[in-house]
């Protein structure tokens, strides 16, 4: 599994910005349209950085003239290359990508103030007893873990985060409904205020089973 990152300040130069936009237009029409509609400059550059991470991934994998498609949940994939599994995320100043030959989810979050009501929407009853619901640092970490897991199984924000549980002892995340695969996770502190988690499918790690 490989991970790469890009920063939005790499796209402040007008020449590079236009060249990157042309690249994305030829590769990913949906992303190009999104960038064209976005008014906030930071968000524009975040989406651009994410798009260029896809292009860089394809270059490294020897895929020429890639075309990006999306499944019914909006998850991107490379047309004609089902063997390539990848996932994207962006927040703050960073866009990130994880890719390899098995399903993967990645999430990066810049720490922010969170309300207790927000925390209760992502924590199950057991977790509510374990965590301080006002601890923004901890809730941000848990959020990245659960969102990365939801992206691993291909559902994203349509998945009820309360249906998965984090097993810190074994660095894995399990779906309590028994419907979806489990994942192995690794967390990173990118800087003082930004956290990232990668969750990947492992062959011995399935809901209701594994070691």
N, C-alpha and C positions, 0 to 999 in steps of 0.2 A: 504494500500500500504506500502510495506517495502523496505528499502534501506540498502545496505551493501557495504562496501568498503574493499579493500585489497591494500597493498603496495608492490612494487617490492622488497624492501629490506627484505621481509619475505622469499625470495627464493634465498638468497645468499648461504645458507648452502647446501652443495652438497647432503647430505642425503635427506633433504626435497625436494630439486629440483628433484631428481630422483624418489622419491616416488610420488610426484605430477604428474610428467610426466607419470608414469605408470597408475595413476588414470585417467588421461585425455585420454590416449591411449585406455582404456577399455570403455570409456564413449562417446568420441567425436573424431572419426577418422579424421575428417576434421581439427579440431584444432590441433591435434597431428601432422599431416602432415605439417601444417603451421608453427608450432613451430620448427619442424625439418629443415625446409627450411630457416628460418630467421637466418641471420648471426649476426645482432646487438643484443648484450646481453640484453640491456634494453628492446627492443621490444619482445624478447623471454619471458622475465619474465612478461611483461605486459599481453601477451596472456595467459601465464600460470596462472597468478593471476585471470584473467577473467574466465578461465576454472574452477578453484577451487571455485570461487564464485557460479558457477552453481551447483557444487557438494554440497557445503554447503547449498544452497537453497533447493536442493532435500532432503538432510538429514533432514532439519528442517520441510519439508512438508511430511516426511515419505515415500518418493519415493526411493525404493531400486533398485539398478542396472539400473540407468537411461541411456537412449540412446538419444543423441542429434541429431536432424535432422535439415534441413534448407529448407526454402521455396524458391520460384523462385527468390526472391530478396536477398537471403543469410541470412535472419533473422532466428536465431536459435529458436528451440522449442523442447519440451520434447516429444518424441514419446509415444503414448498411454496415454498422459495426456494433452488433449486440454484445460482443465480447468485452467492450469497454464499459466499465461501471464507474460513474463519477457523481459527485455532488458538490454544490456550491453554497456559499453563504457570504454575507457581507454585513458589516456594522462599523460605525465610527469611521476610522480611516483605512480599514482593511477589507479586502475581498480575499477569499480563500477557496481552494479546491482540494478535494481528496479524490484519488482515482486508483484503480487497479483492476483485477480480474474477478472481483466478487462484490456483491452489493455493499454500499457504504453510505453513511450519512455524516454530514459535518455541519456544525453550527458555531458561529462566533457572535459574541454579544459584548457590547460596551456596557459596563455597569451603570445602572440608573436607579433612581428611586422607585421602589415598588410598594404597592399598597397591600394590606393584608388580604383584601378581596381578590387581588390578582394571584397571590400565593395560594389561596384556597382553590383556585381554578386549575392549578397544575399539580398540587400535592394530594395524595390519597390520605385516608384517615390515619394510617400508621405514621406517615411522614409528617403530618401536622403535629404529632407529638414529639417528633425527633428534632425538628428545625424551629428556630426562632423566625416567625413569619415576618418580622420587621428587619431581619438581617439581609440587606440588599446584596451583600457580597455572596452569601450562601445561596440565596434564591436565584441569583444570576448564574451561579455554577450549575445548580440543579436544572434551571431552564435550558442551558446549553446541552446538558446531557439528554434531557427528554426530547428536545426538538431534534437533535441529531438522530436520536433513535426513531422518531416519527418519520424522518426523512429516509432513514435506512429502509424502513418497511414500505416506503413509497406513498405515505398518506399525508405527510406534512401537518399543517395546522388543522386538518379535518380529523385528526386522531385525538381522542380524549387522553390528555397527558396523565390523568389520574389512573389510567388503566395499565401503566407500566411502573415497575418498581426498580430502584437502583440497588444492586448488590455490590457494595463497596469492597467487601472482602475478596470477591472473585472478579472484580472489575467488569461486571456484566449488567445488562439491563434486560429484564424479563417482562413480557406481556402477561398480565394476570388473567386475561380471558382465555389464554391457551390457543388463540387463533394465529398469532404472528410469531415469527422467529425471534429468538433472543439475539443479543449482540454483545460483543466485547468492546469496551470503551477505553479511551485514553484521553485525559484532560490536559490542557495546556494553559498557562498564564502568559498571554502574549505581552502585556505590559501591566502597569499597576491597576488599570481600570478595564481591561479587556480579557475575556476568557473564551476558550475554544475547546470543543469536544469533538472527537472523531469516534464514530461507532461503526464497526464493521461486522459482517456476517462471518462466523467461523464454522467450520464443518462439523464440529462437535458441540455446537451451542444452539439448541432449539428450545422453543417454549415447552416447558414441562419436562425437559431432559437436559443433557449436557453434564459437565463435570463441575 
